[in-house]
Each structure stands twice: as structure tokens, then as C-alpha cells.
Amino acid sequence: MLGGGIGWLVRTHGLTVDALREVELVTATGEVLTVNAHSHPDLFWALRGGGGNFGIATRFTLQAADVSGLVGGHVRFDQSDERTVLGAWRDVMRDAPDGLNSTLLVMPALMPEVPAGPQLSVALQGAEAELRRLLEPLLSLPSVADVSLGPVAYGDLLEDAPPGKPPFDFVGGNGFAPDLSEAALDAFAATLESEVPTMLLLRALGGAFSRVPADATAIAQRDGQALVAVNRLVPLDAGPELRAAAAVGIDEAVAFTTGRYANFTPEFGDDVVTEIFPPVTLARLRAIKREVDPHDVFRASHHITP
């Protein structure tokens, strides 16, 4: 919640923090505040994307949204031409109505139940025929291996994570891509050529996400057309040499993005915070931190210093 919240219908309804109307917050001195647009408005701004730096949130009030009448599902492609799939997905989403939400995930060969190659997850509030019409440039690609589309309940979009702790660590990066240019897609596709198993994720933004002004919340990258994440999968006991080798090529891809999304960033430290927030946003967050937590009690997440 406090990190932003990029849900499966982000193009239709915006971020979770865009639906946030009020927070009950316990401060470092034990004071219980009701924080909203009229009561402590600067703090309300900071809580919408600034993480757990300002107090303990004990209650959220959100504006509910109608998620009835959904159609969606998955389209799986083989590994024959991942770059073509990336381009076709970009073209579909560039002209798509706000109601079409999608995530493209390119998976390495990990296990039989998780096939390698691009996997598209989609959701639309509308008719299945309209969904198939919008996706036709993707559905007509020769690399399509499986199509599963139809009426779906919102809860069915929220897939459970595999049980247990993953048997690997992530080495990667993420950011908001303001322009999915040919050069950007080339760089994203190039990350898949590594000998280290690589996951590439592109979650479509725009729509309701981009209609919020950049300074309205602590999530400033409202011009992002996609959230892009590249993760190399290394063994849990991987040494520094293997981790360094796994990082090769990631910076070239992330260079086509701005900022970082805190909820997808497992690294911590002051240098990481400066990558998550642009300078103007971070300066405002630090000023608010100085007011509500001058002794820096809350510092367990992506730490914003007073």
C-alpha cells in the first residue's frame, strides 16, 4: 500500500495509493493521527508512495471500484521470436483503451510447470470479442503456443505465489519506461541473451495511472508507459563473481527507464533511495520526515533520512 500498489487494473483504476482516501497513523511519539487530504495533507502526500518512513499505519480507507464484467486470461508464446512479441505487445498497448490491462512476462526454462518464453496476462472490463479484437496483432503471431481467454472474476487474476522460498536469489533492476522505443525494446530483449536465467517483466501503465499529476503523490514517474523489471536468477549460495557476472547488461536496459519502483526493489541503502525518488520528491519527503520523525525511529524500509 505505502509503496504505491501497481495492481492488475492499474490502467483502469490507477495505483492503490490513488484510491487511498485516509490513513490512521501512529507516530514515533505515540500520537494517533487521522491523515487525509484535509488533515495533515503533506503527510498524506508522503504516505502515498513514501513507504513506512513516517509511522505505523493501522487503518486504511480506500475508494472502492467496480470490477464486475471482467474478461481476461493468458496467452503463451514459444521462445522462437521474443523480440517480435515485445514489439507487438508495445504496439497493442500504445493504442489500447484504458480498460485493457496487461503484463508481459518472459520466463527462462526453470521447471516443467513454468514453460519458457513470453507469457501475456490480460484483463478488460468488457466483452470477450472486444478483448480478442484488441489482442489480434498478438494472437496472430506464429509463436502463439496457447490461448486461454474468457470471463474471469477479479480474484482469479490474483495468482498465488509458488509455495516455499524460491531456490534462487534475484540480481536485477527495474524502472518506469517513459518511451517504449525500438532501442528500448532491443535493450530489454538483449537481457534475455545471458547465460544466467533471466526474467523480463513489462507491466503496462498509462491510462488512469498517467492522468494523475506527477507531484500529486510520492510516485512521480507518471509518464511511464510500462514498469520494466529485469531479474537474473542465481543460486542462493552464489559468490560475488557470479553475482557480478549476472548483473552484466542490466544497466544498459534500465538506462531506458527512470526511477525505481520500491515494492519491486529488494536492495536498501541511501543510494537506492536516490534511485527510487527524483531529487525534488526526495527533498520534500525528507522535509516531512523531519517534521513527523525527527529522531529517525522508522528506518527499516527504503530509508528516508530526516
N, C-alpha and C positions, 0 to 999 in steps of 0.2 A: 504493500500500500504506500508506504512513505518513500519508496524508491521510484515511483511513477506508475507502474502497473500497465504493461502492454498486453492487453487481453486479445482474445481471438476475434473480437469485433471492433478493434481499435479504429478502423477507418469509418465505421458507422457511428460509434458512440464515444470515441476519444479514449484517453487514458483513464485508468481508475481514479487518479487524482483530479481529473476533470469532472468527475461525478461526485467528488467529495464535497460535502457541504458544512461539516462541522467535526471537530476533534475535541475530545476530553483529554487533557494533557496534565500529567503530574510533573512539576518542575523539580529541579535539583534541590530546592528548599522545601519541597513537600507541598507546595501550593497546587491546588487543583484549578485549572483554567478551562473555561469553555472558549474554544478558539474557532472563529469563523470569519467571514468577510467583514463583519461589523465589529466584532470583539477580538482585539489583537490581530488586526489584518496583516501586519508584516510577518508575524509568526505563522499565520495561516498560509501565507505565500511560501514561507520556508519549509513548512511541513509537507508541502506538495512537491516532493522530489528531493528534498534535502536529507532524507534518511532519519536515523534515530539519534541525531546530534543535539536535540533540543529538549528532550524529556521523554517520559514514558506515556505513550498513547494507550488509553484504557477504554476508549469508545470511539467509534466512527459513525457518522451519519452520512449516508450517500443517497443520491438521487437514483431511484430505480429506473431501469429501461425495459421496454417491451422487447423480448427476444423470441416471440412466437413466430410461427411461419418460416422456420429456417429450412433451407436445403443446403447440403454440403457433402463432404466426404473426402476421398483421396484419389489421386492419380499417381501411379508409379511409372517411372521410366527406367529403361535399362541404361547401362553405362556407355552406350555407343557414341553419344554426342552431347555431353553435359553442357558445353558452351552454347549449343543451339537452343537447348531448353532454357538456359538463363536468359537468352535474348528474347525468346518467345514469351516467357513469363513477364519480363520487363515491358514488352510492347502491350500485352494484355492489360497489365495493371496501370500503365500510363494513361490509358483511355477509359478505365473502368469507372462505373458509378461508385459512390461512397458505400453502397450496400455490399459490394464484393470485397471480401476479406480473404487473404491468402498468405501462406507461409511456404516457401520452397526450401527443403532441407536435402542436401546432398550427403549421403551416408557412405562411409567406407565399408568394406567387407568385414563385418565383425562376427556375425553369427547367423545361422540359417534363418531364424525368425525375423531378422532385420536385413533384408536384401540391400545390396549395394546399389547406388545410383540415386538420381533425383526423385524426391517424393513430395508431391504437392498436397497440402491440406487447404481446403476452401470452405467458406460459409457465405451464404447470401440469404437475406430476408426477401424472399420472392419465390418464383416458380422454378421447378427443375429445368423446364425448357429454356428459361432465360439464362440460368446458370450454364447450361451446356452451350448456348449460343455465345455467351461471353468467353467461354473457355475454348471455343472451337480451334483457334490457332494452336493451342497446346494439344488438344485431343486428336488433332490430325497429324501430329508428328509421328514419323515411323518408329521412334524409340518408345512409344507408349507400350507398357507391358501389362498394366491392369488399371481398370477404371471402376470406382465404387462411389456412385453419386446418388443422392435421393433425399427424401425428407429426414431431418435429424433434429433431435432435441438439443438444446444448448448444453446440457450436462454431458451429452455424448461427445461433445467436442473436447472435453477436458480429460485427456487420456492420463491414466495412471502411469507413473514412472516405473521402470523395472524394479522388482524387489531387490533389497540389499544394496550395499555400496558398490558403485561401479569399480571394476577391477583395473582402473587406469586413472591417471591424472590428466587434466586439460592444460595445454600450453597454447595460448591464443590471445585474441584481442577482438574488440567489437567497436562499433561506432555507427553514427547516423549518416547515411549517404544522401546528400542533397541532390545528386545527379547520377543516375544510373547510365552513364555514358558507355560507349563501346570500350573505351580504355579501362573504365572501372570494371566492367564485366570481364574483360580479358584478365585483369589482375586478380579478380576473385576466382576465376576458373583456374588460373595458374597455381593457386594454392593447392589444388587437388592433385597436382603432379608430383607431390612429395612422396618419398618412400615411407614416411611416417603416416599412419592412417589419419585422415583429415575429414572433419565435419565442417560443412559450409551451410550457414543458415541465412536466409533473406526473408524478413517479415515485412510485408507491405505496409507502408504508412501512407501519409497523405490523407485526404478526406477530412473527417472531423478532427483528427489529430493536428492537421496543419491549419485549421481555422482558428485555433487558439493563439493569441499573440505570444511572441517569444518571451516577453517579460511578465506574463501572467502567472507563471509558476516557475519553480526552480528547474524544470525541464525546458531548456532554452532552444533545443535543436528542432524547432517546429517546421523547418523547411525540409526535414528529412523525408525522402521518398521510400526509404527502407532502412530497417535496422539490420546491419550485417554483422555476423559473428563467424570467426574462423577459429576452430579448435583442433589442435593436433593431440592425438591420444597416445600417451606414453605410459609405460609400466609404472606402478606405484613406487618401485624402487629405482627408477631411472636416475642416473647421476647427472651432474651439471653438464657434461659434454653432450649427452643425448638430448637433454632439455634445450641446450643452446642450438643443437642441430635442428630440433623440431621447430624452433622459432623462425628459422630462415624462410623468408618470403612473406611472412605475415605482415611485417611493417609496410611492405610495398602495397599490400591490399588495403590495410587500414588507412593508408595515406589518402584514399579516396573518400574517407568519412571524416566527420567532425565529432568531438566529444566522445564519451563512452556512456553506456547505459549501466548504472550502478548495480542493478539487480542481476546482470549477467557478468559482473566483474568480481572474481574471487580474490584478486590481489588488493592489498591495502597499503596505505602509506600516503604521506603528503604529496608525493609526486603523482600518485594515481588520482587523488582528488583534483589536482590541477588539470588532469586529462578529462575528468568527468564533467566539470563545470567550466564554462568560459570565464575569463577574468572578471567581468562586470557582475555576473551571477555569484561567483565565489566571494567577491568582496562584500556583496550585500548579505550573503549567508553568514559570513564571519562577523559582520556588524550585529546581526540579530542574535547570533550565538553569544556575543559579548554581553548582550542585554539579559538574556534568559539563563545562561550558564557560564558566567564569567570565570568560574574556577575549573571549567572543563571536566565536569563529572562524567558526561556522556561522551565516550570516545571509543566505543567498541566496534563501531561500523566504519564506513568510509569517513575518516575523522576530519571534521572541520574545526580548525583551531579558532578560539575567540580572537 
